[in-house]
Amino acid sequence: MEASKVSARAPRERGKSPARARGEIEMVRVLDEDPELGFYLPGPQLKLASAAAIAPLLRIEPGTTSFVIDEPMTHAHLGFLVLEGLIVRHVFFGELGASELYGSGDLLHPWLRRAHSTAPVRWEVLAPTRLAALDEGFADRIHAWPELAAGLIERAAERADFQALQAALRQAKRVEDRVQLALWHFAARWGETGPEGRTVRLPNVTGELLARFVGARRQTVSTALGRLADRGELRRNPDGGLTLAHAPAQLERIEAGRRVHRP
């Protein structure tokens, strides 16, 4: 996979879109792509907001990616909203490393540098991805509907919850439990539920990447996946998807406890 650079000012010229062929910026109707952002808007206002909430569309092919953004442009930029695809953020601490996944509905702020952090960061696109650039122009267009800003703030809060969950699952003693909890969460976010359980497709998510996510070694994760499959708790599908038959035992015990204490 080749490295690429993504500009916040214009999408990369890929595909055969007439607009991009003419060098124009391709735009996207954000609420059509992500209706949940308009959850708090009543019907008439939702229709008006949907027409106004348009943003530049960025298309990125798989590979290592760097985001080229002029610093002044970030001051009023709300972030990149993932409409489709899968992105991973790698953070390195010397010989140690951690990774986190971003998928549909997630909000990226790749220009942010945490205070006192010198850890190198690398972004990698795992599947063809579309991003809505929620730039200053977008912020101006939606200013009449603070409910949309509230929806974006909720997305940021959900991202914090996701990071807390990642930290929590690493406390499980058995790597099998960590892997099962991680896959169950991925399936809840980006998968689908059927009669045989939850199925998730994670293109180009390798054993090494999953190991970084759960805080284990690659070989240990491969062994854990094999054991889960042997017990019938995980099935590998011909299309590359993974189906989990039921919720992890830890979650089932928590839910059982809730039922016992429910008035």
N, C-alpha and C positions, 0 to 999 in steps of 0.2 A: 504494500500500500504506500502510495507516494504522499509526501508532505504537501500541505496546501495552506494558503493564507486566505482568511475570510475578512472582507471589509465590512464595516458597519454602514458604509455609505451606498453600496450597491451590491447586488448579488453577483455571483460568479456566472459567467456566460456559458452555461451548459444546456444540453437539450436543444429543442427546436422551437421554443416559445417565440412567436413573432415579436413580442415586446422586447425580449432580450436580444433578439437578432438585430434590432434597431438600436441597441445600446440603451434602451429605456430601463428604468427600475421597475421590476415586477412587484405588484402590490397584492396583498391578500386581505380578505375580510376575516378579521381575527375571531369574531364571535360565531361565524359560520363554521370555523375550524374547531373552536373550543367553546361550545355553548355554555359550559358550566361557569365561565367567567361572568355571564349575564344572569346568573341565578337569582340575584336580588332585585332585578329590574322588572317592573310590571310590564304587561304586554305592549302597550303603546310606546313606552319609553325604550323597551328592548328593540323594537323595530327601528327607531331613530338611532339608537346607539349602534346597532349593527351596521347601519349605513355609514356611520362616521368612523367606526373603529377599524380603520384600514392601516396596514403597516407594510414596509418593505419586506419582501420575502427573500431569504437567503437559502440557497441550495448547496449542500456540501456532500461530496463523495467520501467514501471510507478512506481513512488514512490519518496521519498525524496532522493536526491543525493548529494554526496560530491565528488569533483574532487581532486584526490590524484596525485599531480604533484611535482616532485623534483624541488626546486627553480632554480638551474642552468639550467634546461631544458627549462625554460620559456624565457630565454634571447634571443633565436633565434626562438621561437615558434610563428607562425603566428596566432594561434588560432584554435578553433574547428568550422568547417563548418557544419551547420545542413543540412543534406541531406534529412531527412524525420523525421516527428514527431513534437512534441510540448513540449516546456520547459517553465517554468515560473521562474522568479527571484523575490524573495520577499526581500524587504528592510524594516527594522523596525527602527523607531525612537521613542523609549519608547513605549507608547500605540498606536502610530500612525504607519501606514504601507502603503506601495505602492507595486504594482506588475507590471511586464512587461513581455510580451510574446515573445518568440523566436520560429520561425518556419523555414521551408525550405528556404535556401538561407542566413540565418542570420549567423553572425560570433560571437562566444563567446570567451571571455577572462576571464574565471572565477577566475584566480589567481590575477587579478588586484585589488589593493586597492587604492581607491581615496585618494588623499592627505588630511590630517586632518579629514578624515571620520572615525568615530567609529561605524557607524550603522551596526548592524548584518545583514548578507545576508544569505538567504537560497535558494537553488536550488531545484526545484521539476519537475519531468518528468511527463507529463500528458498523453502521448501516447507513445507506443513503438517508440524509437528514434534511428536513425543512425547518427553518427558524423564522419566526416573525420578529423583526427588529423593532422593539417598542421604543422608538427614539423620541426626540423632543417634539417632532411633528405629530406623532401619535398621541403623546401626552396632551398636546394642545387640543387635538380633535375630540378627546374624551373628557375634557375638564368638566363638562356639564353633568357628568354621571359619576359621582364619587363612589358609587357602588362598584364600578369597575376597578378603581384603585384599591378598594377594600378587598376585592377578589384577588388582586395581584399580591397584596400583603398576606392574604391567607396562603397563597402558594409559597411565599417565602417561609411562613411558619410551618407549613407541611414539610418543606425541605429540612428545616431544623429538626422536626420530629423524625424524619428519615435518617438523619445523621445520628440522632440519639439511639434509634433502633439498631443501627449498625454497631454502635459502641456497646449496646446491651447484649446483642447476640454473640459478640466475641467473648463474653463472660461464661458462656456455656462450656462445660468441661470437655464434652465430646465434640469432635469436629463434625461428626455426622449430624448432630443436633444443629450446629451452626449453619451447615450447608442447607439442611432442610428448612430452617427458619428463613434463611435468605431467599431461597427459591420460592417459598410460599409467599413471601412478601412481594417478590418480583411478579409472581403470577397474579396477585391481588391487584397490582398497579397496572400492569401492561398485558396481562393474559386474559384468558376466558375460562368460564366455569361450565362444565358439562357433566353428564351423568357419571363419568369415570373420575372426576376430580377437577383440579385446576391445571390448565396447560399454559405454558409460557414459552415463547421463542426468543432466544437471546443470541442473535447472530454475532459471530466472531467473539463471543465471550469464552475465552479459553480457561483451561484448568488453572493456569497461572493467575489469570485475572480474578477468577472466583476465589482463589487462595488469598490474594491480596485483600479482597473484600471481607472475608471472614477471619483474617488474621491467622493463617495457617500455611503449611508448606504445600506445594503443588501435588506432590506424590500422596500426601495424607488426604487431600481433597479428592483425588482420583480414587483412592481406596474407599473413602466415605461414600462417594457416588455409587461405586460398585456394590457396597453393602446395602445401601438403600434400595437399589434395584433388585438385589437378591431377595430381600424381604418383601418385595412387591409394593413398597411405598413410593417408588419412583419408576417411571417407564420412559425409555427413550423412544421417540417416534421417528418414523422414516424421514419426515420432513425436517428433522433437527429439533423439534419441540420436546419439551419435558413435561410429563403429566405427573402430578402429585396426587395420590389417591385420597389423602385426607390431611387435615391440619396436623402440624407437629404436636407431639404429646404435651409439650409445655403449654401450648395455647389451649389444648383441650382441657387440661387441668385447671387453667385459669377460668375458662368458661364454666366448668363444672362448679367451681367455687362461687362464681357469681350467681349461678342458679340456686345454690344452697342458701346463700345469704339474701336472696331477693325477697322483699316483703310480699 
